[in-house]
Amino acid sequence: MSAIQYEQSRVARLGLCTVASLLAVTSLFVVVARAESLSLDNRTLFNEANQAYSRNDFGAAAEKYQRIIDSGEKSGEVLYNLGNCHFRMGRLGMAKLYYERARKFMPRDHNVLGNIALAESRTVDKISPGKIAAVAQKLCVWHFRLTGREISVIFLAADAAFWVCLGILVFVRKRFVKTAIALAALLLVLSGSSYALKEIERRGLGSAVVIADQAQVRTGPGNYAITFNLHEGAQLKLVESRDGWYQIHLADGKRGWIEQDKLERI
């Protein structure tokens, strides 16, 4: 091996090690980002709520979990436990609401996902997405299993990896370097698009859950014709807000208007 070839190989190894280090740091950051902590007062309140729950005093437990949330500290564990309280008290809509809020913090947690499925199995309305939406959900499953923060970190790591590999290409024109650039670029596009969608969802009206026993869906915001009814626990997308009404869009394509006090935004 000539001196030039050796130097090129050394640069390539150094560059690829840098890329690997970036991805390793990203994984560590994602794990650390999920390690949420409460203040000392709220940690005490959290323990008291857990004790009340273990005594089957679900009302007292719910009140204490709610106090933590009202203090401004949001935790996936607190939201999940509050959902359990509502579920045990027979409040299906509120249970589904807090499970979905918990999913934003813990999108891959098996307990959260399992209880969401359990709550959905108890709802009256069985709303199935259309074929195109169902396929899109399966193809982009990672979009729903990662938080916005996790996706943003992946985007930054992919961006750094792309430019590092591009710099390596100046010295080492090998196929594996070009492949690495292509993969980094693909990850950059996918994570960037996913993060943009997360931001649109966050800044928009988002989704909601029916918390009333029954909600009438009308053709317009007011005393318009009733097209169908939704029941407690049904989940929907919010399109527009007007004069105490929400225009809603269901996963199966149905649309209409519902009074705002029948819903709670996720």
Secondary structure, DSSP 8 states (H G I E B T S, - for coil): --HHHHHHHHHHHHHHHHHHHHHHHHHHHHHHHH-----HHHHHHHHHHHHHHHTT-HHHHHHHHHHHHHTT---HHHHHHHHHHHHHTT-HHHHHHHHHHHHHH-TT-HHHHHHHHHHHHH-S------HHHHHHHHHTHHHHHS-HHHHHHHHHHHHHHHHHHHHHHHH---HHHHHHHHHHHHHHHHHHHHHHHHHHHHHS--EEEE-SSEEEEESSSSS--EEEEEETT-EEEEEEEETTEEEEE-TTS-EEEEEGGGEEE-
